[in-house]
Amino acid sequence: MFQLKHVYQDPLEDINFTMEKNEKVILFGPSGAGKSTLLFLLNRLSDPQKGEIYFKGEPIENYSITKLRKEVGLVLQSPNLFPGTVLDNIKYGPSLSGEWNDKEGKKLMEYVQLPSSYLNRDVEQLSGGEMQRVSLARTLANSPDVLLLDEPTSALDYRTAEEIEEVLEELIHEHSLTMLMVTHNLSQARRLGDRGLFIADGHLQEDGPFPDMLDQPKTEKLSQFLED
């Protein structure tokens, strides 16, 4: 799906890796390591200072921003919903390309385990967990192949975070999605990931299967990070 070759974008330096279709990858490391920066590069919220990024074998810049963000959905820690109703939010992306069907609203609510009656609810009336579910539904409305998740449960209480995590697991399985998720919660990482990318000091320090790389780190950097 993605291939990065010698990518530089402050604070990242010379990042190289390939991510295959249907992989569930956890991106982790200390604060300020560049994890969110990397997600933004893959969604073209920013472009690298140097290096090449390929998506499905094509240079990422060959895709229009609209097409790329339709196929590569980004869910942030803060839902960032638009003013208006839940329906206004989830139909926004498909409506831009004339692909919205009103029947999709109920289905999307089912995906994220919210009642269909929420479609007409103002987003300001939602709880934090409900907002994050709507944010997921808005991303899924575009039928993406890839989900980029930037700590989507870190601002939620433990119980709500668990519920969102269960929704994510079901969605990824049901839709055969490829996932790249940033999280500081290594227990969550063990549950959701099958591969890990550990970034520190601007470099990809370790790349390996989960949970093996957590139980048997190969680098001093990762060992120290896990101890801390």
C-alpha positions in Angstrom: 0.0 0.0 0.0 2.7 2.5 1.1 6.4 2.6 0.4 8.6 5.3 1.9 12.1 5.9 0.5 14.6 8.2 2.3 11.8 10.5 3.6 12.8 13.6 5.6 10.4 15.9 7.3 11.3 17.5 10.5 11.8 15.7 12.9 11.9 12.6 10.7 15.2 11.7 9.1 15.7 9.0 6.3 12.6 7.0 7.0 12.3 3.8 4.9 9.6 1.1 5.2 6.8 -0.6 3.2 3.4 -1.3 4.5 1.3 -4.0 2.8 -2.4 -4.3 2.3 -4.4 -5.5 5.3 -1.5 -5.0 7.7 -2.4 -3.6 11.2 0.6 -1.5 12.1 1.3 0.3 15.3 3.5 3.4 15.2 5.0 4.2 18.6 7.8 6.1 20.3 8.5 9.0 22.6 6.6 12.3 22.4 8.0 14.5 19.6 9.5 11.6 17.6 7.4 12.5 14.5 4.6 10.0 14.7 1.8 12.4 13.8 4.1 14.0 11.2 4.4 10.6 9.5 0.6 10.2 9.4 0.2 13.7 8.0 2.7 12.8 5.2 0.6 9.8 4.2 -2.6 11.8 4.0 -0.7 14.8 2.4 -1.6 17.2 5.1 2.1 18.0 4.6 4.7 16.9 2.0 8.2 15.6 2.7 11.2 17.9 2.4 13.1 15.1 0.7 12.4 11.5 -0.3 9.6 9.6 -2.1 6.3 8.2 -0.9 4.4 5.7 -3.0 0.8 4.6 -2.6 -0.4 1.5 -4.5 2.8 1.7 -6.5 2.3 5.3 -7.7 4.0 8.5 -6.4 1.7 9.9 -3.8 1.8 13.3 -5.5 0.2 11.8 -8.6 -3.1 11.5 -6.7 -5.4 14.4 -6.3 -5.8 15.4 -2.6 -9.5 14.6 -2.8 -8.9 11.1 -4.2 -6.0 10.3 -1.8 -8.0 11.4 1.3 -11.0 9.3 0.1 -8.8 6.2 0.0 -6.6 7.1 3.0 -8.8 8.2 5.9 -7.4 10.0 8.9 -8.9 9.9 12.4 -7.4 12.3 14.9 -7.3 12.3 18.7 -9.8 15.2 18.6 -12.8 14.4 16.4 -12.9 17.9 14.9 -16.5 17.6 13.7 -18.1 20.4 11.6 -20.9 22.5 13.1 -24.3 21.0 12.3 -25.8 17.5 12.6 -24.3 14.1 12.6 -25.7 13.6 9.1 -24.1 16.8 7.9 -20.7 15.5 9.0 -20.9 11.9 7.6 -22.2 12.8 4.2 -19.7 15.7 3.6 -17.0 13.7 1.8 -19.2 11.6 -0.5 -21.3 14.6 -1.3 -18.3 16.4 -2.7 -18.1 13.8 -5.5 -21.9 13.2 -5.8 -21.6 9.7 -4.3 -23.8 10.2 -1.2 -26.8 7.9 -0.8 -29.2 8.7 2.1 -29.5 5.0 2.8 -25.8 5.0 3.8 -26.5 7.0 7.0 -28.3 4.2 8.9 -25.6 1.7 7.8 -22.8 4.0 9.0 -24.5 4.4 12.3 -24.7 0.6 12.7 -21.0 0.3 11.9 -20.0 2.6 14.8 -22.8 1.3 17.1 -24.9 4.4 17.3 -28.7 4.6 16.9 -29.9 5.9 13.5 -31.8 8.6 15.4 -28.4 10.3 16.0 -28.3 11.3 12.4 -30.4 14.4 13.1 -28.7 15.2 16.4 -26.5 18.3 16.6 -22.9 17.3 17.2 -22.7 19.7 20.1 -25.1 17.4 22.0 -22.7 14.4 21.7 -20.4 13.0 24.3 -16.7 12.7 23.6 -17.0 9.0 22.8 -20.0 9.6 20.5 -18.1 12.3 18.7 -15.2 9.9 18.0 -17.7 7.3 16.7 -19.1 10.0 14.3 -15.6 10.9 13.3 -15.0 7.2 12.4 -18.3 7.1 10.5 -17.4 10.2 8.6 -14.1 8.6 7.5 -15.8 5.3 6.6 -18.4 7.1 4.5 -15.6 7.6 1.9 -15.0 3.8 1.7 -11.2 4.1 2.5 -8.7 1.3 1.9 -6.4 2.6 4.7 -7.2 4.0 8.2 -4.6 6.3 9.7 -5.4 6.6 13.5 -3.7 9.3 15.6 -4.3 8.2 19.2 -8.1 8.0 18.6 -8.9 6.9 22.2 -6.3 8.8 24.3 -8.7 11.6 25.2 -11.4 9.2 26.3 -12.1 7.5 29.6 -11.1 3.9 30.0 -14.5 2.4 29.4 -15.3 4.5 26.3 -11.8 3.9 24.9 -12.5 0.1 25.2 -15.8 0.5 23.3 -14.1 2.5 20.5 -11.3 -0.1 20.3 -13.9 -2.9 19.9 -15.6 -0.8 17.1 -12.3 -0.4 15.4 -11.5 -4.1 15.5 -14.8 -5.0 14.0 -14.6 -2.3 11.3 -11.1 -3.3 10.3 -12.0 -6.9 10.0 -15.4 -6.4 8.3 -14.0 -4.0 5.7 -10.5 -5.6 5.2 -8.9 -2.3 6.0 -5.2 -1.5 6.3 -4.4 0.3 9.5 -1.6 2.5 10.8 -2.2 3.6 14.3 -0.3 5.9 16.7 -0.8 5.0 20.3 1.0 5.4 23.6 -1.0 2.6 25.1 1.1 -0.5 24.6 -1.6 -2.8 26.0 -3.9 -1.4 23.2 -1.1 -1.9 20.7 -0.8 -5.5 21.6 -4.5 -6.0 21.1 -4.9 -4.2 17.8 -1.5 -4.5 16.0 0.3 -7.3 14.2 3.4 -5.2 13.4 5.2 -2.4 15.1 7.3 0.6 13.9 9.3 2.2 16.7 10.5 5.7 16.0 12.9 7.7 18.2 15.4 10.5 17.5 13.9 11.0 14.1 14.7 7.5 12.9 12.9 4.2 12.5 14.8 2.3 15.2 13.0 -1.0 15.0 10.4 -2.7 12.7 9.0 -6.1 13.7 6.0 -8.3 14.5 3.8 -7.7 17.5 3.9 -8.6 20.3 7.4 -10.1 19.8 9.2 -6.8 19.5 7.8 -5.6 22.8 8.7 -8.8 24.6 12.2 -9.2 22.9 13.4 -5.8 21.7 16.5 -5.9 19.5 17.7 -2.4 20.1 18.9 -0.5 23.2 16.6 2.4 22.2 13.5 0.2 22.4 14.6 -1.5 25.5 15.0 1.8 27.3 11.7 3.1 26.0 9.8 0.1 27.3 11.6 0.4 30.7 10.6 4.1 30.9 
